[in-house]
């Protein structure tokens, strides 16, 4: 992405309008969806959202801690800004 | 005082590190390493070529990343390689 026109951090979000974005939220939640709107609080409206929730649990068989990922999809979602940690265009490489 | 001239404040430091490699630590302990693109009065941060470290392990990479200011614990300037 061309970041030459980014002068304040919120410009980066503005450039992602109508694009797919990745949002990392508090409570080990991750969202990907098309960014419809946002404001200075980072309240956001996302369309065609996939939410991934990570929960840790103790495996009964060996007593080890495991991470479970629960996914769900939503047509349209309003995200309250105070739960947002990070926003990024989703061109990224994830490592486990 | 070591280094430069008289009165310096945190804003001067932040202006100085713009465009430089930094480590940003969040309140939840996560580290982000990358180039500081810009920041505002809320300490919202835009970074480039960002790497996410959880417990010291690289977890993800982002081309561009926006960090919401309320999560920021500190911004640490990395030493640049002398040419």
Backbone of each chain as nested JSON, in Angstrom:
{
  "chains": [
    {"id": "A", "residues": [
      {"number": 1, "name": "UNK", "atoms": {"N": [0.851, -1.203, 0.0], "CA": [0.0, 0.0, 0.0], "C": [0.879, 1.242, 0.0]}},
      {"number": 2, "name": "UNK", "atoms": {"N": [0.405, 2.267, -0.67], "CA": [1.131, 3.528, -0.692], "C": [0.865, 4.294, 0.585]}},
      {"number": 3, "name": "UNK", "atoms": {"N": [1.864, 4.397, 1.442], "CA": [1.665, 5.072, 2.723], "C": [2.204, 6.499, 2.695]}},
      {"number": 4, "name": "UNK", "atoms": {"N": [2.571, 7.005, 1.504], "CA": [3.113, 8.364, 1.431], "C": [2.074, 9.397, 1.836]}},
      {"number": 5, "name": "UNK", "atoms": {"N": [0.783, 9.069, 1.627], "CA": [-0.263, 10.024, 1.99], "C": [-0.772, 9.827, 3.412]}},
      {"number": 6, "name": "UNK", "atoms": {"N": [-0.062, 9.023, 4.187], "CA": [-0.449, 8.806, 5.579], "C": [0.248, 9.83, 6.461]}},
      {"number": 7, "name": "UNK", "atoms": {"N": [-0.515, 10.743, 7.053], "CA": [0.088, 11.768, 7.912], "C": [-0.292, 11.575, 9.366]}},
      {"number": 8, "name": "UNK", "atoms": {"N": [-1.492, 11.076, 9.601], "CA": [-1.874, 10.674, 10.951], "C": [-2.295, 9.204, 10.86]}},
      {"number": 9, "name": "UNK", "atoms": {"N": [-2.154, 8.483, 11.982], "CA": [-2.428, 7.046, 11.929], "C": [-3.805, 6.698, 11.369]}},
      {"number": 10, "name": "UNK", "atoms": {"N": [-4.82, 7.543, 11.643], "CA": [-6.168, 7.212, 11.175], "C": [-6.269, 7.228, 9.644]}},
      {"number": 11, "name": "UNK", "atoms": {"N": [-5.324, 7.917, 8.958], "CA": [-5.3, 7.886, 7.486], "C": [-5.141, 6.459, 6.975]}},
      {"number": 12, "name": "UNK", "atoms": {"N": [-4.379, 5.676, 7.744], "CA": [-4.162, 4.281, 7.345], "C": [-5.49, 3.534, 7.296]}},
      {"number": 13, "name": "UNK", "atoms": {"N": [-6.369, 3.833, 8.261], "CA": [-7.693, 3.21, 8.287], "C": [-8.537, 3.759, 7.131]}},
      {"number": 14, "name": "UNK", "atoms": {"N": [-8.435, 5.077, 6.931], "CA": [-9.216, 5.708, 5.856], "C": [-8.88, 5.051, 4.506]}},
      {"number": 15, "name": "UNK", "atoms": {"N": [-7.611, 4.746, 4.301], "CA": [-7.182, 4.113, 3.046], "C": [-7.739, 2.7, 2.912]}},
      {"number": 16, "name": "UNK", "atoms": {"N": [-8.171, 2.123, 4.037], "CA": [-8.688, 0.751, 4.006], "C": [-10.201, 0.692, 3.871]}},
      {"number": 17, "name": "UNK", "atoms": {"N": [-10.862, 1.849, 3.758], "CA": [-12.316, 1.856, 3.585], "C": [-12.699, 1.054, 2.34]}},
      {"number": 18, "name": "UNK", "atoms": {"N": [-13.771, 0.277, 2.478], "CA": [-14.247, -0.589, 1.397], "C": [-13.256, -1.694, 1.037]}},
      {"number": 19, "name": "UNK", "atoms": {"N": [-12.242, -1.881, 1.865], "CA": [-11.307, -2.985, 1.67], "C": [-11.493, -3.971, 2.82]}},
      {"number": 20, "name": "UNK", "atoms": {"N": [-10.941, -5.155, 2.602], "CA": [-10.972, -6.138, 3.666], "C": [-9.926, -5.77, 4.713]}},
      {"number": 21, "name": "UNK", "atoms": {"N": [-10.299, -5.796, 5.967], "CA": [-9.335, -5.494, 7.019], "C": [-9.316, -6.612, 8.062]}},
      {"number": 22, "name": "UNK", "atoms": {"N": [-8.207, -6.625, 8.776], "CA": [-8.035, -7.544, 9.889], "C": [-8.029, -6.707, 11.161]}},
      {"number": 23, "name": "UNK", "atoms": {"N": [-8.844, -7.08, 12.133], "CA": [-8.922, -6.331, 13.387], "C": [-8.637, -7.276, 14.541]}},
      {"number": 24, "name": "UNK", "atoms": {"N": [-7.679, -6.874, 15.37], "CA": [-7.385, -7.658, 16.566], "C": [-8.062, -6.959, 17.737]}},
      {"number": 25, "name": "UNK", "atoms": {"N": [-8.878, -7.693, 18.472], "CA": [-9.645, -7.101, 19.565], "C": [-9.21, -7.68, 20.907]}},
      {"number": 26, "name": "UNK", "atoms": {"N": [-9.638, -7.01, 21.959], "CA": [-9.402, -7.538, 23.297], "C": [-10.177, -8.846, 23.471]}},
      {"number": 27, "name": "UNK", "atoms": {"N": [-9.741, -9.657, 24.414], "CA": [-10.408, -10.924, 24.669], "C": [-10.063, -11.981, 23.641]}},
      {"number": 28, "name": "UNK", "atoms": {"N": [-8.853, -11.888, 23.042], "CA": [-8.37, -12.874, 22.058], "C": [-9.355, -13.096, 20.913]}},
      {"number": 29, "name": "UNK", "atoms": {"N": [-9.883, -12.0, 20.395], "CA": [-10.8, -12.069, 19.259], "C": [-10.168, -11.433, 18.043]}},
      {"number": 30, "name": "UNK", "atoms": {"N": [-10.375, -12.056, 16.902], "CA": [-9.884, -11.506, 15.643], "C": [-11.043, -11.418, 14.667]}},
      {"number": 31, "name": "UNK", "atoms": {"N": [-11.1, -10.318, 13.927], "CA": [-12.165, -10.125, 12.951], "C": [-11.554, -9.848, 11.587]}},
      {"number": 32, "name": "UNK", "atoms": {"N": [-12.14, -10.411, 10.547], "CA": [-11.806, -9.972, 9.19], "C": [-13.114, -9.657, 8.484]}},
      {"number": 33, "name": "UNK", "atoms": {"N": [-13.114, -8.554, 7.767], "CA": [-14.316, -8.163, 7.046], "C": [-14.072, -6.889, 6.276]}},
      {"number": 34, "name": "UNK", "atoms": {"N": [-15.058, -6.542, 5.458], "CA": [-14.946, -5.334, 4.646], "C": [-15.313, -4.125, 5.503]}},
      {"number": 35, "name": "UNK", "atoms": {"N": [-14.421, -3.138, 5.5], "CA": [-14.627, -1.959, 6.341], "C": [-15.584, -0.982, 5.673]}},
      {"number": 36, "name": "UNK", "atoms": {"N": [-16.735, -0.795, 6.302], "CA": [-17.737, 0.126, 5.768], "C": [-17.562, 1.53, 6.303]}},
      {"number": 37, "name": "UNK", "atoms": {"N": [-17.323, 1.644, 7.595], "CA": [-17.23, 2.953, 8.221], "C": [-16.44, 2.85, 9.517]}},
      {"number": 38, "name": "UNK", "atoms": {"N": [-15.875, 3.984, 9.922], "CA": [-15.175, 4.039, 11.209], "C": [-15.209, 5.491, 11.691]}},
      {"number": 39, "name": "UNK", "atoms": {"N": [-14.914, 5.692, 12.97], "CA": [-14.78, 7.061, 13.482], "C": [-13.514, 7.158, 14.329]}},
      {"number": 40, "name": "UNK", "atoms": {"N": [-13.349, 8.32, 14.981], "CA": [-12.091, 8.582, 15.689], "C": [-11.894, 7.675, 16.898]}},
      {"number": 41, "name": "UNK", "atoms": {"N": [-12.987, 7.066, 17.385], "CA": [-12.855, 6.114, 18.495], "C": [-12.46, 4.73, 17.995]}},
      {"number": 42, "name": "UNK", "atoms": {"N": [-12.435, 4.575, 16.662], "CA": [-12.242, 3.25, 16.054], "C": [-13.485, 2.382, 16.173]}},
      {"number": 43, "name": "UNK", "atoms": {"N": [-14.636, 2.995, 16.504], "CA": [-15.886, 2.275, 16.269], "C": [-15.887, 1.931, 14.788]}},
      {"number": 44, "name": "UNK", "atoms": {"N": [-16.305, 0.731, 14.444], "CA": [-16.244, 0.332, 13.047], "C": [-17.488, -0.453, 12.64]}},
      {"number": 45, "name": "UNK", "atoms": {"N": [-17.868, -0.313, 11.4], "CA": [-18.902, -1.165, 10.828], "C": [-18.235, -2.061, 9.79]}},
      {"number": 46, "name": "UNK", "atoms": {"N": [-18.35, -3.353, 9.983], "CA": [-17.74, -4.327, 9.081], "C": [-18.82, -5.176, 8.43]}},
      {"number": 47, "name": "UNK", "atoms": {"N": [-18.572, -5.545, 7.18], "CA": [-19.512, -6.391, 6.45], "C": [-18.855, -7.731, 6.139]}},
      {"number": 48, "name": "UNK", "atoms": {"N": [-19.654, -8.772, 6.096], "CA": [-19.179, -10.134, 5.814], "C": [-17.988, -10.469, 6.709]}},
      {"number": 49, "name": "UNK", "atoms": {"N": [-18.272, -10.516, 7.996], "CA": [-17.231, -10.643, 9.008], "C": [-17.027, -12.099, 9.406]}},
      {"number": 50, "name": "UNK", "atoms": {"N": [-15.792, -12.484, 9.566], "CA": [-15.497, -13.755, 10.22], "C": [-14.793, -13.441, 11.527]}},
      {"number": 51, "name": "UNK", "atoms": {"N": [-15.351, -13.944, 12.605], "CA": [-14.758, -13.757, 13.925], "C": [-14.097, -15.051, 14.365]}},
      {"number": 52, "name": "UNK", "atoms": {"N": [-12.866, -14.911, 14.857], "CA": [-12.171, -16.062, 15.421], "C": [-11.913, -15.779, 16.896]}},
      {"number": 53, "name": "UNK", "atoms": {"N": [-12.402, -16.652, 17.758], "CA": [-12.188, -16.493, 19.196], "C": [-11.252, -17.598, 19.661]}},
      {"number": 54, "name": "UNK", "atoms": {"N": [-10.2, -17.188, 20.353], "CA": [-9.257, -18.173, 20.869], "C": [-9.54, -18.391, 22.353]}},
      {"number": 55, "name": "UNK", "atoms": {"N": [-9.754, -19.642, 22.729], "CA": [-9.945, -19.955, 24.142], "C": [-8.96, -21.055, 24.541]}},
      {"number": 56, "name": "UNK", "atoms": {"N": [-8.408, -20.916, 25.727], "CA": [-7.504, -21.964, 26.196], "C": [-8.275, -22.881, 27.141]}},
      {"number": 57, "name": "UNK", "atoms": {"N": [-7.974, -24.158, 27.056], "CA": [-8.627, -25.123, 27.937], "C": [-7.613, -26.187, 28.311]}},
      {"number": 58, "name": "UNK", "atoms": {"N": [-7.891, -26.906, 29.371], "CA": [-6.988, -27.972, 29.813], "C": [-7.511, -29.303, 29.28]}},
      {"number": 59, "name": "UNK", "atoms": {"N": [-6.669, -29.95, 28.493], "CA": [-7.037, -31.254, 27.932], "C": [-7.107, -32.286, 29.059]}},
      {"number": 60, "name": "UNK", "atoms": {"N": [-8.262, -32.925, 29.191], "CA": [-8.485, -33.864, 30.304], "C": [-7.536, -35.054, 30.252]}},
      {"number": 61, "name": "UNK", "atoms": {"N": [-7.182, -35.488, 29.032], "CA": [-6.405, -36.717, 28.885], "C": [-4.965, -36.565, 29.366]}},
      {"number": 62, "name": "UNK", "atoms": {"N": [-4.327, -35.428, 29.032], "CA": [-2.923, -35.272, 29.427], "C": [-2.649, -34.033, 30.279]}},
      {"number": 63, "name": "UNK", "atoms": {"N": [-3.707, -33.286, 30.626], "CA": [-3.527, -32.128, 31.491], "C": [-2.815, -30.956, 30.84]}},
      {"number": 64, "name": "UNK", "atoms": {"N": [-2.61, -31.021, 29.501], "CA": [-1.939, -29.934, 28.794], "C": [-2.919, -28.817, 28.458]}},
      {"number": 65, "name": "UNK", "atoms": {"N": [-2.391, -27.606, 28.406], "CA": [-3.221, -26.479, 27.98], "C": [-3.279, -26.426, 26.459]}},
      {"number": 66, "name": "UNK", "atoms": {"N": [-4.465, -26.319, 25.915], "CA": [-4.628, -26.259, 24.461], "C": [-5.394, -24.99, 24.099]}},
      {"number": 67, "name": "UNK", "atoms": {"N": [-5.225, -24.601, 22.844], "CA": [-5.955, -23.434, 22.35], "C": [-7.029, -23.892, 21.376]}},
      {"number": 68, "name": "UNK", "atoms": {"N": [-8.262, -23.449, 21.626], "CA": [-9.361, -23.79, 20.727], "C": [-9.765, -22.531, 19.965]}},
      {"number": 69, "name": "UNK", "atoms": {"N": [-9.913, -22.667, 18.65], "CA": [-10.358, -21.528, 17.834], "C": [-11.799, -21.741, 17.415]}},
      {"number": 70, "name": "UNK", "atoms": {"N": [-12.645, -20.821, 17.79], "CA": [-14.052, -20.896, 17.402], "C": [-14.316, -19.81, 16.371]}},
      {"number": 71, "name": "UNK", "atoms": {"N": [-14.894, -20.209, 15.253], "CA": [-15.175, -19.224, 14.205], "C": [-16.671, -19.062, 14.019]}},
      {"number": 72, "name": "UNK", "atoms": {"N": [-17.068, -17.841, 13.651], "CA": [-18.454, -17.628, 13.256], "C": [-18.463, -16.472, 12.258]}},
      {"number": 73, "name": "UNK", "atoms": {"N": [-19.508, -16.403, 11.487], "CA": [-19.6, -15.339, 10.493], "C": [-20.842, -14.498, 10.76]}},
      {"number": 74, "name": "UNK", "atoms": {"N": [-20.729, -13.226, 10.38], "CA": [-21.843, -12.298, 10.556], "C": [-21.933, -11.42, 9.324]}},
      {"number": 75, "name": "UNK", "atoms": {"N": [-23.166, -11.097, 8.94], "CA": [-23.353, -10.267, 7.747], "C": [-22.844, -8.86, 7.96]}},
      {"number": 76, "name": "UNK", "atoms": {"N": [-23.231, -8.281, 9.083], "CA": [-22.883, -6.892, 9.365], "C": [-22.604, -6.766, 10.844]}},
      {"number": 77, "name": "UNK", "atoms": {"N": [-21.559, -6.036, 11.181], "CA": [-21.145, -5.984, 12.587], "C": [-20.708, -4.577, 12.953]}},
      {"number": 78, "name": "UNK", "atoms": {"N": [-21.163, -4.113, 14.1], "CA": [-20.662, -2.861, 14.667], "C": [-19.685, -3.215, 15.776]}},
      {"number": 79, "name": "UNK", "atoms": {"N": [-18.476, -2.673, 15.69], "CA": [-17.469, -2.942, 16.712], "C": [-17.251, -1.677, 17.535]}},
      {"number": 80, "name": "UNK", "atoms": {"N": [-17.368, -1.78, 18.832], "CA": [-17.083, -0.623, 19.67], "C": [-15.567, -0.419, 19.736]}},
      {"number": 81, "name": "UNK", "atoms": {"N": [-15.154, 0.844, 19.542], "CA": [-13.732, 1.164, 19.391], "C": [-12.851, 0.759, 20.554]}},
      {"number": 82, "name": "UNK", "atoms": {"N": [-13.378, 0.793, 21.767], "CA": [-12.492, 0.552, 22.907], "C": [-11.991, -0.887, 22.997]}},
      {"number": 83, "name": "UNK", "atoms": {"N": [-12.574, -1.802, 22.223], "CA": [-12.069, -3.172, 22.26], "C": [-11.014, -3.428, 21.175]}},
      {"number": 84, "name": "UNK", "atoms": {"N": [-10.736, -2.405, 20.373], "CA": [-9.789, -2.596, 19.271], "C": [-8.344, -2.468, 19.76]}},
      {"number": 85, "name": "UNK", "atoms": {"N": [-7.496, -3.4, 19.331], "CA": [-6.064, -3.317, 19.627], "C": [-5.29, -2.922, 18.371]}},
      {"number": 86, "name": "UNK", "atoms": {"N": [-5.576, -3.623, 17.26], "CA": [-4.794, -3.418, 16.037], "C": [-5.699, -3.539, 14.816]}},
      {"number": 87, "name": "UNK", "atoms": {"N": [-5.429, -2.72, 13.823], "CA": [-6.143, -2.811, 12.557], "C": [-5.111, -2.898, 11.438]}},
      {"number": 88, "name": "UNK", "atoms": {"N": [-5.334, -3.813, 10.494], "CA": [-4.38, -3.953, 9.402], "C": [-5.093, -4.444, 8.148]}},
      {"number": 89, "name": "UNK", "atoms": {"N": [-4.658, -3.971, 6.972], "CA": [-5.119, -4.62, 5.748], "C": [-4.643, -6.062, 5.799]}},
      {"number": 90, "name": "UNK", "atoms": {"N": [-5.445, -7.042, 5.399], "CA": [-5.131, -8.426, 5.753], "C": [-4.054, -9.102, 4.915]}},
      {"number": 91, "name": "UNK", "atoms": {"N": [-3.306, -8.345, 4.129], "CA": [-2.181, -8.964, 3.423], "C": [-1.059, -9.202, 4.416]}},
      {"number": 92, "name": "UNK", "atoms": {"N": [-0.999, -10.397, 4.931], "CA": [-0.037, -10.699, 5.974], "C": [0.302, -12.177, 5.941]}},
      {"number": 93, "name": "UNK", "atoms": {"N": [1.363, -12.544, 6.581], "CA": [1.683, -13.956, 6.731], "C": [1.63, -14.297, 8.207]}},
      {"number": 94, "name": "UNK", "atoms": {"N": [0.806, -15.251, 8.518], "CA": [0.667, -15.679, 9.91], "C": [1.533, -16.902, 10.165]}},
      {"number": 95, "name": "UNK", "atoms": {"N": [2.198, -16.876, 11.288], "CA": [2.98, -18.046, 11.673], "C": [2.404, -18.594, 12.96]}},
      {"number": 96, "name": "UNK", "atoms": {"N": [2.455, -19.917, 13.096], "CA": [1.821, -20.508, 14.268], "C": [2.755, -20.641, 15.453]}}
    ]},
    {"id": "B", "residues": [
      {"number": 1, "name": "UNK", "atoms": {"N": [23.486, 16.263, 31.273], "CA": [22.656, 15.649, 30.217], "C": [23.518, 15.259, 29.027]}},
      {"number": 2, "name": "UNK", "atoms": {"N": [23.301, 14.083, 28.595], "CA": [24.055, 13.641, 27.435], "C": [23.296, 14.014, 26.163]}},
      {"number": 3, "name": "UNK", "atoms": {"N": [24.013, 13.992, 25.088], "CA": [23.369, 14.174, 23.783], "C": [23.181, 15.621, 23.41]}},
      {"number": 4, "name": "UNK", "atoms": {"N": [21.935, 15.986, 23.033], "CA": [21.722, 17.229, 22.31], "C": [21.422, 18.405, 23.226]}},
      {"number": 5, "name": "UNK", "atoms": {"N": [20.837, 19.428, 22.646], "CA": [20.648, 20.739, 23.262], "C": [19.711, 20.724, 24.465]}},
      {"number": 6, "name": "UNK", "atoms": {"N": [19.375, 21.904, 24.948], "CA": [18.664, 22.111, 26.199], "C": [17.327, 21.381, 26.32]}},
      {"number": 7, "name": "UNK", "atoms": {"N": [16.231, 22.128, 26.267], "CA": [14.946, 21.559, 26.638], "C": [14.443, 20.544, 25.623]}},
      {"number": 8, "name": "UNK", "atoms": {"N": [14.196, 19.361, 26.107], "CA": [13.642, 18.325, 25.246], "C": [12.47, 17.72, 25.978]}},
      {"number": 9, "name": "UNK", "atoms": {"N": [11.463, 17.368, 25.217], "CA": [10.309, 16.733, 25.849], "C": [9.943, 15.486, 25.055]}},
      {"number": 10, "name": "UNK", "atoms": {"N": [9.002, 14.724, 25.578], "CA": [8.653, 13.47, 24.903], "C": [8.259, 13.65, 23.441]}},
      {"number": 11, "name": "UNK", "atoms": {"N": [7.586, 14.764, 23.116], "CA": [7.191, 14.982, 21.717], "C": [8.401, 15.088, 20.81]}},
      {"number": 12, "name": "UNK", "atoms": {"N": [9.459, 15.756, 21.31], "CA": [10.679, 15.866, 20.506], "C": [11.239, 14.484, 20.21]}},
      {"number": 13, "name": "UNK", "atoms": {"N": [11.217, 13.644, 21.238], "CA": [11.702, 12.273, 21.042], "C": [10.879, 11.578, 19.959]}},
      {"number": 14, "name": "UNK", "atoms": {"N": [9.563, 11.719, 20.048], "CA": [8.701, 11.02, 19.098], "C": [8.922, 11.531, 17.672]}},
      {"number": 15, "name": "UNK", "atoms": {"N": [9.104, 12.856, 17.529], "CA": [9.394, 13.404, 16.196], "C": [10.687, 12.818, 15.657]}},
      {"number": 16, "name": "UNK", "atoms": {"N": [11.635, 12.639, 16.568], "CA": [12.944, 12.144, 16.167], "C": [12.886, 10.688, 15.67]}},
      {"number": 17, "name": "UNK", "atoms": {"N": [12.007, 9.895, 16.27], "CA": [11.991, 8.476, 15.907], "C": [11.048, 8.167, 14.733]}},
      {"number": 18, "name": "UNK", "atoms": {"N": [10.338, 9.186, 14.223], "CA": [9.477, 8.958, 13.053], "C": [10.299, 8.407, 11.897]}},
      {"number": 19, "name": "UNK", "atoms": {"N": [9.788, 7.358, 11.275], "CA": [10.489, 6.759, 10.147], "C": [11.629, 5.84, 10.546]}},
      {"number": 20, "name": "UNK", "atoms": {"N": [11.832, 5.699, 11.846], "CA": [12.924, 4.831, 12.326], "C": [12.35, 3.518, 12.838]}},
      {"number": 21, "name": "UNK", "atoms": {"N": [13.191, 2.491, 12.911], "CA": [12.716, 1.225, 13.49], "C": [12.478, 1.352, 14.989]}},
      {"number": 22, "name": "UNK", "atoms": {"N": [11.333, 0.861, 15.442], "CA": [10.972, 0.966, 16.851], "C": [10.401, -0.363, 17.36]}},
      {"number": 23, "name": "UNK", "atoms": {"N": [10.386, -0.489, 18.679], "CA": [9.636, -1.558, 19.324], "C": [8.521, -0.888, 20.117]}},
      {"number": 24, "name": "UNK", "atoms": {"N": [7.29, -1.303, 19.882], "CA": [6.162, -0.776, 20.646], "C": [5.651, -1.905, 21.527]}},
      {"number": 25, "name": "UNK", "atoms": {"N": [5.63, -1.675, 22.82], "CA": [5.087, -2.69, 23.724], "C": [3.686, -2.267, 24.152]}},
      {"number": 26, "name": "UNK", "atoms": {"N": [2.773, -3.204, 24.125], "CA": [1.4, -2.927, 24.552], "C": [1.198, -3.368, 25.996]}},
      {"number": 27, "name": "UNK", "atoms": {"N": [0.112, -2.896, 26.576], "CA": [-0.197, -3.249, 27.961], "C": [-0.365, -4.747, 28.16]}},
      {"number": 28, "name": "UNK", "atoms": {"N": [-0.783, -5.463, 27.114], "CA": [-0.958, -6.91, 27.258], "C": [0.356, -7.67, 27.073]}},
      {"number": 29, "name": "UNK", "atoms": {"N": [1.476, -6.942, 26.911], "CA": [2.78, -7.59, 26.835], "C": [3.273, -7.867, 25.428]}},
      {"number": 30, "name": "UNK", "atoms": {"N": [2.398, -7.7, 24.447], "CA": [2.783, -7.957, 23.06], "C": [3.746, -6.881, 22.568]}},
      {"number": 31, "name": "UNK", "atoms": {"N": [4.769, -7.311, 21.815], "CA": [5.726, -6.384, 21.211], "C": [5.46, -6.264, 19.723]}},
      {"number": 32, "name": "UNK", "atoms": {"N": [5.546, -5.067, 19.202], "CA": [5.483, -4.861, 17.758], "C": [6.773, -4.197, 17.309]}},
      {"number": 33, "name": "UNK", "atoms": {"N": [7.461, -4.844, 16.382], "CA": [8.687, -4.273, 15.833], "C": [8.438, -3.852, 14.405]}},
      {"number": 34, "name": "UNK", "atoms": {"N": [8.833, -2.658, 14.06], "CA": [8.647, -2.187, 12.691], "C": [9.084, -0.749, 12.567]}},
      {"number": 35, "name": "UNK", "atoms": {"N": [8.763, -0.156, 11.411], "CA": [9.117, 1.234, 11.17], "C": [7.954, 2.121, 11.591]}},
      {"number": 36, "name": "UNK", "atoms": {"N": [8.248, 3.137, 12.384], "CA": [7.196, 4.048, 12.844], "C": [6.816, 4.986, 11.705]}},
      {"number": 37, "name": "UNK", "atoms": {"N": [5.61, 4.827, 11.171], "CA": [5.167, 5.678, 10.061], "C": [4.663, 7.01, 10.585]}},
      {"number": 38, "name": "UNK", "atoms": {"N": [3.768, 6.973, 11.552], "CA": [3.281, 8.22, 12.158], "C": [2.53, 7.922, 13.444]}},
      {"number": 39, "name": "UNK", "atoms": {"N": [2.285, 8.983, 14.191], "CA": [1.481, 8.818, 15.396], "C": [0.753, 10.128, 15.707]}},
      {"number": 40, "name": "UNK", "atoms": {"N": [-0.257, 10.059, 16.557], "CA": [-1.026, 11.259, 16.899], "C": [-1.066, 11.447, 18.41]}},
      {"number": 41, "name": "UNK", "atoms": {"N": [-1.85, 12.441, 18.834], "CA": [-1.891, 12.819, 20.241], "C": [-2.448, 11.751, 21.163]}},
      {"number": 42, "name": "UNK", "atoms": {"N": [-3.21, 10.813, 20.621], "CA": [-3.724, 9.707, 21.427], "C": [-2.715, 8.583, 21.545]}},
      {"number": 43, "name": "UNK", "atoms": {"N": [-1.592, 8.776, 20.87], "CA": [-0.563, 7.749, 20.742], "C": [-1.044, 6.574, 19.894]}},
      {"number": 44, "name": "UNK", "atoms": {"N": [-2.074, 6.836, 19.072], "CA": [-2.361, 5.898, 17.99], "C": [-1.118, 5.835, 17.12]}},
      {"number": 45, "name": "UNK", "atoms": {"N": [-0.796, 4.663, 16.621], "CA": [0.453, 4.476, 15.894], "C": [0.194, 3.762, 14.571]}},
      {"number": 46, "name": "UNK", "atoms": {"N": [0.818, 4.262, 13.506], "CA": [0.843, 3.518, 12.247], "C": [2.258, 3.021, 12.033]}},
      {"number": 47, "name": "UNK", "atoms": {"N": [2.371, 1.738, 11.779], "CA": [3.695, 1.134, 11.577], "C": [3.756, 0.405, 10.248]}},
      {"number": 48, "name": "UNK", "atoms": {"N": [4.967, 0.275, 9.73], "CA": [5.183, -0.475, 8.483], "C": [6.083, -1.67, 8.767]}},
      {"number": 49, "name": "UNK", "atoms": {"N": [5.924, -2.685, 7.949], "CA": [6.723, -3.922, 8.071], "C": [6.781, -4.379, 9.53]}},
      {"number": 50, "name": "UNK", "atoms": {"N": [5.591, -4.553, 10.07], "CA": [5.469, -4.83, 11.496], "C": [5.544, -6.324, 11.785]}},
      {"number": 51, "name": "UNK", "atoms": {"N": [6.281, -6.643, 12.823], "CA": [6.329, -8.03, 13.298], "C": [5.75, -8.072, 14.709]}},
      {"number": 52, "name": "UNK", "atoms": {"N": [4.88, -9.056, 14.934], "CA": [4.216, -9.188, 16.233], "C": [4.889, -10.288, 17.047]}},
      {"number": 53, "name": "UNK", "atoms": {"N": [5.342, -9.931, 18.227], "CA": [5.989, -10.907, 19.102], "C": [5.163, -11.101, 20.37]}},
      {"number": 54, "name": "UNK", "atoms": {"N": [4.76, -12.349, 20.63], "CA": [4.072, -12.682, 21.874], "C": [4.994, -13.618, 22.649]}},
      {"number": 55, "name": "UNK", "atoms": {"N": [5.282, -13.271, 23.891], "CA": [6.251, -14.018, 24.711], "C": [7.582, -14.186, 23.967]}},
      {"number": 56, "name": "UNK", "atoms": {"N": [7.99, -13.156, 23.252], "CA": [9.266, -13.195, 22.544], "C": [9.26, -14.004, 21.264]}},
      {"number": 57, "name": "UNK", "atoms": {"N": [8.126, -14.601, 20.929], "CA": [8.058, -15.415, 19.708], "C": [7.317, -14.666, 18.607]}},
      {"number": 58, "name": "UNK", "atoms": {"N": [7.87, -14.727, 17.388], "CA": [7.23, -14.073, 16.245], "C": [5.926, -14.777, 15.918]}},
      {"number": 59, "name": "UNK", "atoms": {"N": [4.817, -14.033, 15.982], "CA": [3.502, -14.644, 15.76], "C": [2.898, -14.232, 14.428]}},
      {"number": 60, "name": "UNK", "atoms": {"N": [3.158, -13.016, 13.977], "CA": [2.523, -12.543, 12.745], "C": [3.316, -11.383, 12.167]}},
      {"number": 61, "name": "UNK", "atoms": {"N": [3.096, -11.152, 10.874], "CA": [3.693, -9.997, 10.209], "C": [2.593, -9.219, 9.522]}},
      {"number": 62, "name": "UNK", "atoms": {"N": [2.697, -7.911, 9.566], "CA": [1.728, -7.037, 8.905], "C": [2.489, -6.037, 8.043]}},
      {"number": 63, "name": "UNK", "atoms": {"N": [1.994, -5.818, 6.822], "CA": [2.602, -4.799, 5.96], "C": [2.428, -3.429, 6.589]}},
      {"number": 64, "name": "UNK", "atoms": {"N": [1.183, -3.105, 6.889], "CA": [0.862, -1.887, 7.615], "C": [0.051, -2.281, 8.828]}},
      {"number": 65, "name": "UNK", "atoms": {"N": [0.241, -1.56, 9.905], "CA": [-0.552, -1.86, 11.095], "C": [-0.896, -0.57, 11.808]}},
      {"number": 66, "name": "UNK", "atoms": {"N": [-2.135, -0.497, 12.269], "CA": [-2.596, 0.611, 13.108], "C": [-2.739, 0.077, 14.515]}},
      {"number": 67, "name": "UNK", "atoms": {"N": [-2.102, 0.754, 15.468], "CA": [-2.249, 0.352, 16.867], "C": [-3.029, 1.428, 17.598]}},
      {"number": 68, "name": "UNK", "atoms": {"N": [-4.066, 1.036, 18.33], "CA": [-4.863, 2.013, 19.063], "C": [-4.092, 2.479, 20.297]}},
      {"number": 69, "name": "UNK", "atoms": {"N": [-4.033, 3.806, 20.458], "CA": [-3.147, 4.406, 21.452], "C": [-3.336, 3.95, 22.882]}},
      {"number": 70, "name": "UNK", "atoms": {"N": [-4.567, 3.62, 23.281], "CA": [-4.801, 3.28, 24.682], "C": [-4.089, 1.999, 25.105]}},
      {"number": 71, "name": "UNK", "atoms": {"N": [-3.685, 1.19, 24.124], "CA": [-3.008, -0.072, 24.443], "C": [-1.49, 0.082, 24.597]}},
      {"number": 72, "name": "UNK", "atoms": {"N": [-0.975, 1.27, 24.233], "CA": [0.487, 1.429, 24.162], "C": [1.089, 1.62, 25.551]}},
      {"number": 73, "name": "UNK", "atoms": {"N": [2.097, 0.806, 25.855], "CA": [2.842, 0.942, 27.107], "C": [4.071, 1.81, 26.872]}},
      {"number": 74, "name": "UNK", "atoms": {"N": [4.867, 1.461, 25.857], "CA": [6.022, 2.313, 25.519], "C": [6.406, 2.18, 24.057]}},
      {"number": 75, "name": "UNK", "atoms": {"N": [7.181, 3.162, 23.605], "CA": [7.779, 3.133, 22.262], "C": [9.275, 3.209, 22.467]}},
      {"number": 76, "name": "UNK", "atoms": {"N": [9.977, 2.257, 21.902], "CA": [11.418, 2.179, 22.112], "C": [12.116, 2.321, 20.769]}},
      {"number": 77, "name": "UNK", "atoms": {"N": [13.021, 3.29, 20.652], "CA": [13.761, 3.481, 19.393], "C": [14.848, 2.429, 19.289]}},
      {"number": 78, "name": "UNK", "atoms": {"N": [14.947, 1.837, 18.118], "CA": [15.996, 0.855, 17.893], "C": [17.233, 1.57, 17.377]}},
      {"number": 79, "name": "UNK", "atoms": {"N": [18.388, 1.028, 17.695], "CA": [19.617, 1.588, 17.134], "C": [19.63, 1.337, 15.639]}},
      {"number": 80, "name": "UNK", "atoms": {"N": [19.938, 2.402, 14.892], "CA": [20.061, 2.221, 13.442], "C": [21.488, 1.823, 13.122]}},
      {"number": 81, "name": "UNK", "atoms": {"N": [21.615, 1.006, 12.093], "CA": [22.936, 0.532, 11.686], "C": [23.72, 1.692, 11.069]}},
      {"number": 82, "name": "UNK", "atoms": {"N": [24.902, 1.929, 11.601], "CA": [25.704, 3.042, 11.068], "C": [26.281, 2.679, 9.713]}},
      {"number": 83, "name": "UNK", "atoms": {"N": [26.211, 3.665, 8.807], "CA": [26.738, 3.404, 7.459], "C": [28.168, 3.915, 7.344]}}
    ]}
  ]
}
